[in-house]
């Protein structure tokens, strides 16, 4: 896997950028996000028509058999255009989990995923866990040949719009042990499931989900129902690595927009961009964006490495990108002055999204501790 785009990826990025730009400006995006679904169905189908949803799906199931480098192109464009939708949970996490699912379930679901007819949501978060993947209290108990699921999950991104929920649940062991965790594919409308939706600070949609006596078939368990932690750990690292180019895309937009503003906004009879102090600040912003782009590539290159190396490199990449994102967002808001704080300007909305990316799949404290543990392993 290369850090640099191929010609095909460059053309794909240009086509995807035109499509996302055609979805409307900032005001139109905010209106779409305010709907109960949080995204437009026609936009989702347009991405399916471009082949975006099948990048990590093999050709036998209608996908293109692509790589995370291809996913990075999509996530960068999503970040630049602040597009809202369940691509990460469906096209990345969902595709990875379904590839390990029972053959009948996999063969029935993946073609619909590629075509945009089936969406997934990742029900990972539990309130007490604080990013610890082994801290799982949701339980899956044997019920004849199948399973009975009980518990609760929080902050399930686009969980209201999902057809299937990816649910880590404990089948044995203590509630903080890595052993005894299974990964289950749960029909979102199964009896005993309750979903309560709400908006998040970055304008996206999430929901809390409770499971009470939910009946599942034997095929719902992905792989070993008591040994799913390694799959969960690997999938979360892929999700983390996919978020980083989204952050880079958002930072790129903020840099370009702020630079254009400084070139046109006048004060004391001169453009703001003519002041040397502000030029230095913008050079620093550009440097942070480019370093973050490189570190996002480092995280992506580590995904196929051994577990300890993968954890170390992905956590290091997220730590750097999060730090750069905070700097770029704060500088962009400050350099826009009072306008940077208004709801009408997109700058603040990009900053909120970068804040949420920094908290998804682990904050700074979590990844610093994980990085140290991986280095010691």
VEXDREN-2710 file (C-alpha; in Angstrom, 1 decimal):
% VEXDREN-2710
k/r/px/py/pz
1/UNK/0.0/0.0/0.0
2/UNK/1.4/3.4/-1.0
3/UNK/1.2/6.7/0.7
4/UNK/0.6/8.3/-2.7
5/UNK/-2.6/8.2/-4.8
6/UNK/-2.6/6.3/-8.1
7/UNK/-4.0/7.9/-11.2
8/UNK/-7.2/5.9/-10.7
9/UNK/-7.6/7.1/-7.2
10/UNK/-7.0/10.7/-8.3
11/UNK/-9.8/10.4/-10.9
12/UNK/-12.0/8.7/-8.3
13/UNK/-11.4/11.5/-5.8
14/UNK/-12.3/14.2/-8.4
15/UNK/-15.5/12.4/-9.4
16/UNK/-16.4/11.9/-5.7
17/UNK/-15.7/15.5/-4.9
18/UNK/-18.0/16.7/-7.7
19/UNK/-20.8/14.4/-6.4
20/UNK/-20.4/15.6/-2.8
21/UNK/-20.3/19.2/-3.9
22/UNK/-23.5/18.6/-5.8
23/UNK/-25.3/17.7/-2.6
24/UNK/-25.5/21.4/-1.6
25/UNK/-23.8/24.1/0.4
26/UNK/-23.4/24.4/4.1
27/UNK/-27.0/25.6/4.7
28/UNK/-28.4/22.7/2.7
29/UNK/-26.2/20.2/4.6
30/UNK/-27.4/21.5/7.9
31/UNK/-31.1/21.1/6.8
32/UNK/-30.4/17.5/5.8
33/UNK/-28.7/16.8/9.1
34/UNK/-31.7/18.2/11.0
35/UNK/-33.9/15.4/9.6
36/UNK/-34.6/12.3/11.7
37/UNK/-32.4/10.2/9.5
38/UNK/-29.6/12.7/9.5
39/UNK/-28.8/12.2/5.8
40/UNK/-30.5/12.1/2.5
41/UNK/-31.5/8.8/1.0
42/UNK/-30.8/10.0/-2.6
43/UNK/-27.3/11.0/-1.6
44/UNK/-26.7/7.5/-0.1
45/UNK/-27.8/5.9/-3.4
46/UNK/-25.6/8.3/-5.4
47/UNK/-22.6/7.0/-3.4
48/UNK/-23.7/3.4/-4.0
49/UNK/-23.9/4.1/-7.8
50/UNK/-20.3/5.4/-7.7
51/UNK/-19.2/2.1/-6.1
52/UNK/-18.2/3.8/-2.8
53/UNK/-20.0/1.3/-0.6
54/UNK/-18.3/-1.7/-2.0
55/UNK/-14.6/-0.7/-1.8
56/UNK/-13.8/-3.3/0.9
57/UNK/-16.2/-6.0/-0.5
58/UNK/-14.8/-8.7/-2.8
59/UNK/-15.8/-8.9/-6.4
60/UNK/-17.8/-12.1/-5.8
61/UNK/-20.3/-10.1/-3.7
62/UNK/-20.5/-7.1/-6.0
63/UNK/-17.7/-5.0/-4.6
64/UNK/-14.4/-3.9/-6.1
65/UNK/-12.0/-5.6/-3.7
66/UNK/-10.2/-2.4/-2.9
67/UNK/-7.9/-1.4/0.0
68/UNK/-7.9/1.1/2.8
69/UNK/-6.0/3.5/0.5
70/UNK/-9.3/3.6/-1.6
71/UNK/-11.3/4.2/1.6
72/UNK/-8.9/7.0/2.5
73/UNK/-9.9/8.8/-0.7
74/UNK/-13.6/8.6/0.3
75/UNK/-13.0/9.7/3.9
76/UNK/-10.9/12.6/2.8
77/UNK/-13.7/13.8/0.5
78/UNK/-16.3/13.3/3.3
79/UNK/-14.1/15.5/5.6
80/UNK/-13.6/18.2/3.0
81/UNK/-17.4/18.4/2.2
82/UNK/-18.6/17.7/5.8
83/UNK/-20.9/15.0/4.4
84/UNK/-23.1/13.2/6.9
85/UNK/-24.0/9.6/6.6
86/UNK/-23.3/6.0/7.8
87/UNK/-20.5/5.3/5.4
88/UNK/-17.9/4.4/8.1
89/UNK/-20.2/1.9/9.9
90/UNK/-21.5/0.4/6.7
91/UNK/-18.8/0.6/4.0
92/UNK/-15.8/0.0/6.4
93/UNK/-16.8/-1.6/9.7
94/UNK/-19.8/-3.4/8.3
95/UNK/-17.9/-4.8/5.3
96/UNK/-15.1/-6.0/7.5
97/UNK/-17.4/-7.8/10.0
98/UNK/-19.6/-9.3/7.4
99/UNK/-16.6/-10.8/5.6
100/UNK/-16.1/-12.9/8.8
101/UNK/-19.8/-13.8/9.2
102/UNK/-21.6/-17.1/8.5
103/UNK/-21.6/-17.8/4.7
104/UNK/-25.3/-17.7/4.3
105/UNK/-25.6/-14.3/6.1
106/UNK/-22.6/-12.9/4.4
107/UNK/-23.8/-13.9/0.9
108/UNK/-27.3/-12.5/1.5
109/UNK/-26.2/-9.2/3.0
110/UNK/-23.1/-8.0/1.2
111/UNK/-24.7/-7.4/-2.3
112/UNK/-27.4/-5.3/-0.6
113/UNK/-24.7/-3.4/1.3
114/UNK/-22.9/-2.6/-2.0
115/UNK/-26.1/-1.5/-3.6
116/UNK/-27.0/0.8/-0.8
117/UNK/-30.1/-1.2/0.3
118/UNK/-28.6/-2.4/3.6
119/UNK/-27.0/-0.2/6.3
120/UNK/-25.2/-1.2/9.5
121/UNK/-24.4/0.6/12.7
122/UNK/-21.6/-0.2/15.2
123/UNK/-23.1/-0.5/18.7
124/UNK/-19.7/-0.4/20.5
125/UNK/-20.0/2.1/23.3
126/UNK/-21.1/1.3/26.9
127/UNK/-21.3/4.1/29.4
128/UNK/-18.9/2.6/31.9
129/UNK/-16.3/1.4/29.5
130/UNK/-14.3/4.6/28.8
131/UNK/-13.0/3.2/25.5
132/UNK/-11.9/-0.1/27.0
133/UNK/-13.0/-2.7/24.4
134/UNK/-12.9/-5.5/27.0
135/UNK/-15.3/-3.7/29.4
136/UNK/-18.5/-5.3/28.1
137/UNK/-21.6/-5.9/30.2
138/UNK/-24.1/-6.6/27.4
139/UNK/-24.7/-10.3/27.6
140/UNK/-25.4/-13.0/25.0
141/UNK/-26.7/-16.3/26.6
142/UNK/-27.3/-19.5/24.9
143/UNK/-31.0/-20.0/24.0
144/UNK/-31.4/-23.4/22.4
145/UNK/-29.4/-23.4/19.2
146/UNK/-29.4/-19.6/19.2
147/UNK/-28.8/-16.7/21.6
148/UNK/-30.6/-14.3/23.9
149/UNK/-29.2/-10.7/24.0
150/UNK/-29.7/-8.3/27.0
151/UNK/-28.0/-5.0/27.7
152/UNK/-27.5/-1.5/26.5
153/UNK/-25.3/0.5/24.1
154/UNK/-24.9/4.3/23.8
155/UNK/-23.9/6.7/21.1
156/UNK/-24.6/4.3/18.2
157/UNK/-23.9/6.5/15.1
158/UNK/-26.8/6.4/12.7
159/UNK/-28.3/3.5/14.6
160/UNK/-31.8/4.7/13.8
161/UNK/-31.2/4.2/10.1
162/UNK/-29.5/0.8/10.4
163/UNK/-30.9/-2.5/9.2
164/UNK/-28.3/-4.4/11.2
165/UNK/-26.4/-3.6/14.4
166/UNK/-22.9/-4.9/15.1
167/UNK/-23.0/-5.7/18.8
168/UNK/-20.1/-6.9/21.0
169/UNK/-21.6/-8.9/23.9
170/UNK/-20.2/-11.1/26.6
171/UNK/-20.7/-14.8/26.5
172/UNK/-18.5/-15.6/29.4
173/UNK/-15.8/-14.3/31.7
174/UNK/-15.7/-11.2/33.9
175/UNK/-17.0/-7.9/32.5
176/UNK/-13.4/-6.6/31.9
177/UNK/-11.9/-9.7/30.5
178/UNK/-10.9/-10.0/26.8
179/UNK/-11.9/-13.6/26.8
180/UNK/-15.6/-14.4/26.5
181/UNK/-16.6/-11.6/24.2
182/UNK/-18.5/-12.3/21.0
183/UNK/-19.4/-10.1/18.0
184/UNK/-23.1/-10.4/16.9
185/UNK/-25.0/-9.2/13.9
186/UNK/-28.4/-8.2/15.2
187/UNK/-31.5/-7.2/13.1
188/UNK/-32.2/-3.6/14.1
189/UNK/-36.0/-4.2/14.2
190/UNK/-35.9/-7.5/16.2
191/UNK/-38.4/-7.8/19.0
192/UNK/-36.9/-6.5/22.3
193/UNK/-34.8/-3.7/20.8
194/UNK/-35.6/-0.1/21.7
195/UNK/-33.7/2.8/20.0
196/UNK/-33.7/6.5/21.2
197/UNK/-32.2/8.9/18.8
198/UNK/-30.7/12.3/19.2
199/UNK/-28.3/14.8/17.6
200/UNK/-24.6/15.0/18.6
201/UNK/-22.5/18.2/19.0
202/UNK/-21.2/17.9/15.5
203/UNK/-24.7/17.8/14.0
204/UNK/-24.7/14.1/13.2
205/UNK/-27.2/11.5/14.5
206/UNK/-26.8/8.8/17.1
207/UNK/-29.0/6.7/19.4
208/UNK/-29.0/4.7/22.6
209/UNK/-30.1/1.1/22.2
210/UNK/-31.4/-1.3/24.7
211/UNK/-31.7/-5.1/24.2
212/UNK/-34.2/-7.0/26.3
213/UNK/-34.6/-10.7/25.6
214/UNK/-33.6/-10.3/21.9
215/UNK/-33.7/-13.7/20.2
216/UNK/-31.0/-14.4/17.7
217/UNK/-30.2/-17.4/15.5
218/UNK/-26.9/-19.3/15.7
219/UNK/-25.7/-17.5/12.6
220/UNK/-25.7/-14.1/14.4
221/UNK/-22.4/-14.8/16.1
222/UNK/-19.4/-13.8/13.9
223/UNK/-16.7/-16.3/14.3
224/UNK/-16.0/-17.8/17.7
225/UNK/-18.7/-16.4/20.1
226/UNK/-16.2/-16.4/23.0
227/UNK/-13.1/-15.3/21.1
228/UNK/-14.3/-12.2/19.3
229/UNK/-12.0/-9.7/21.0
230/UNK/-9.2/-9.9/18.4
231/UNK/-11.8/-9.2/15.7
232/UNK/-13.2/-6.3/17.6
233/UNK/-9.8/-4.9/18.3
234/UNK/-8.8/-5.2/14.6
235/UNK/-12.0/-3.7/13.3
236/UNK/-11.8/-0.7/15.7
237/UNK/-8.2/0.0/14.5
238/UNK/-9.4/-0.1/10.9
239/UNK/-12.2/2.4/11.9
240/UNK/-9.7/4.6/13.6
241/UNK/-7.4/4.6/10.6
242/UNK/-10.4/5.5/8.4
243/UNK/-11.3/8.5/10.6
244/UNK/-7.9/10.0/10.2
245/UNK/-8.2/11.0/6.5
246/UNK/-11.6/12.4/7.3
247/UNK/-9.9/14.7/9.8
248/UNK/-7.2/15.6/7.3
249/UNK/-9.9/16.5/4.7
250/UNK/-11.7/18.7/7.2
251/UNK/-8.4/20.4/8.1
252/UNK/-7.6/20.9/4.4
253/UNK/-10.9/22.7/4.0
254/UNK/-10.2/24.9/7.0
255/UNK/-6.8/25.9/5.8
256/UNK/-8.0/26.7/2.3
257/UNK/-11.0/28.6/3.5
258/UNK/-9.1/30.6/6.1
259/UNK/-6.3/31.4/3.6
260/UNK/-8.9/32.7/1.1
261/UNK/-10.5/34.8/3.9
262/UNK/-7.2/36.4/4.8
263/UNK/-6.6/37.3/1.2
264/UNK/-9.8/39.2/0.9
265/UNK/-10.7/40.6/4.3
266/UNK/-9.3/44.1/4.8
267/UNK/-8.3/45.9/8.0
268/UNK/-6.5/49.3/8.2
269/UNK/-6.6/49.5/4.4
270/UNK/-4.7/46.3/3.8
271/UNK/-5.7/42.6/3.5
272/UNK/-5.2/40.5/6.6
273/UNK/-3.0/38.2/4.6
274/UNK/-0.4/41.0/4.1
275/UNK/0.4/41.0/7.8
276/UNK/3.6/38.9/8.4
277/UNK/2.4/37.6/11.8
278/UNK/-0.7/36.1/10.2
279/UNK/1.4/34.7/7.3
280/UNK/3.5/32.8/9.8
281/UNK/0.4/31.4/11.5
282/UNK/-1.0/30.2/8.2
283/UNK/2.4/28.5/7.4
284/UNK/2.1/26.7/10.7
285/UNK/-1.4/25.6/9.9
286/UNK/-0.3/24.3/6.5
287/UNK/2.6/22.4/8.1
288/UNK/0.2/20.8/10.6
289/UNK/-2.2/19.7/7.9
290/UNK/0.6/18.1/5.8
291/UNK/2.2/16.3/8.8
292/UNK/-1.3/15.0/9.8
293/UNK/-1.7/13.7/6.2
294/UNK/1.5/11.8/6.5
295/UNK/0.6/10.4/9.9
296/UNK/-2.8/9.2/8.6
297/UNK/-0.9/7.3/6.0
298/UNK/1.4/5.7/8.7
299/UNK/-1.7/4.5/10.6
300/UNK/-3.1/3.1/7.4
301/UNK/0.1/1.2/6.5
302/UNK/0.2/-0.5/9.9
303/UNK/-3.2/-2.2/9.6
304/UNK/-1.8/-5.4/8.2
305/UNK/1.1/-5.6/10.8
306/UNK/1.2/-7.8/13.9
307/UNK/-1.3/-6.8/16.6
308/UNK/1.2/-5.0/18.8
309/UNK/2.7/-3.0/16.0
310/UNK/-0.7/-2.2/14.6
311/UNK/-1.9/-0.9/17.9
312/UNK/1.2/1.2/18.4
313/UNK/1.2/2.8/15.0
314/UNK/-2.6/3.5/14.9
315/UNK/-2.6/5.0/18.3
316/UNK/0.5/7.2/17.5
317/UNK/-1.2/8.4/14.3
318/UNK/-4.4/9.3/16.0
319/UNK/-2.6/11.1/18.7
320/UNK/-0.7/13.3/16.2
321/UNK/-3.7/13.9/14.0
322/UNK/-5.9/14.8/16.9
323/UNK/-3.4/17.3/18.2
324/UNK/-3.0/18.8/14.7
325/UNK/-6.8/19.0/14.2
326/UNK/-7.2/20.9/17.4
327/UNK/-4.6/23.4/16.4
328/UNK/-5.9/23.9/12.9
329/UNK/-9.5/24.3/14.1
330/UNK/-8.6/26.8/16.8
331/UNK/-6.5/28.9/14.4
332/UNK/-9.2/28.9/11.8
333/UNK/-11.8/30.2/14.2
334/UNK/-9.5/32.8/15.6
335/UNK/-8.3/34.1/12.2
336/UNK/-11.9/34.5/11.1
337/UNK/-12.5/36.7/14.2
338/UNK/-16.1/36.9/15.5
339/UNK/-17.4/35.4/12.3
340/UNK/-15.7/32.1/13.2
341/UNK/-18.1/31.6/16.1
342/UNK/-21.3/32.1/14.1
343/UNK/-23.6/29.2/13.1
344/UNK/-23.9/30.6/9.6
345/UNK/-20.2/30.1/8.9
346/UNK/-19.0/26.6/8.1
347/UNK/-15.7/27.0/10.1
348/UNK/-17.3/26.2/13.4
349/UNK/-19.1/23.2/12.1
350/UNK/-15.9/21.7/10.8
351/UNK/-14.3/22.4/14.2
352/UNK/-17.1/20.5/16.0
353/UNK/-16.7/17.6/13.7
354/UNK/-12.9/17.5/14.3
355/UNK/-13.6/17.5/18.1
356/UNK/-15.9/14.5/17.8
357/UNK/-13.4/12.6/15.6
358/UNK/-10.9/13.2/18.4
359/UNK/-13.2/11.5/20.9
360/UNK/-14.2/8.6/18.6
361/UNK/-12.5/5.2/19.2
362/UNK/-10.5/6.7/22.1
363/UNK/-9.4/10.1/23.3
364/UNK/-5.8/11.3/23.8
365/UNK/-5.4/9.7/27.3
366/UNK/-6.6/6.4/26.0
367/UNK/-4.4/6.3/23.0
368/UNK/-1.3/7.5/24.9
369/UNK/-1.8/4.6/27.4
370/UNK/-2.4/2.2/24.5
371/UNK/0.7/3.4/22.7
372/UNK/2.9/2.8/25.8
373/UNK/1.4/-0.6/26.4
374/UNK/2.0/-1.6/22.7
375/UNK/5.6/-0.4/22.9
376/UNK/6.2/-2.5/26.0
377/UNK/4.7/-5.6/24.4
END
